[in-house]
């Protein structure tokens, strides 16, 4: 058995949960915050048998797409602010960061 931990952008989370449920998988949804953009993310925990892992990963790949977004960088902490000009830059956001963990034991009460 595997525990699939998927960190996805909030914009993709609702559609991903729906797609997982429609394909017969359950997920636990946790609110999280990304360290790079300091924006809200969603972390999903999905338990799956080894034989179902590829199916779950396929749903995640299908729903969570990367896209470009304009972001204004934060001013440097402790640095000279007078020379800092915050020009928006395009960064790639979205997609999913997925961790697959082996589960030694699972119990449900």
ABEGO torsion letter per residue (X at the ends): XBBBBBBBBAAAAAAAAAAAAAAGBBBBBBBBBBAAAGBBBBBBBBBBBAAAAAAAAAAAAAABBBBBBBBBBBBBBGBBAAABBBBBBBBBBEEBBBBBBBBABBBBX
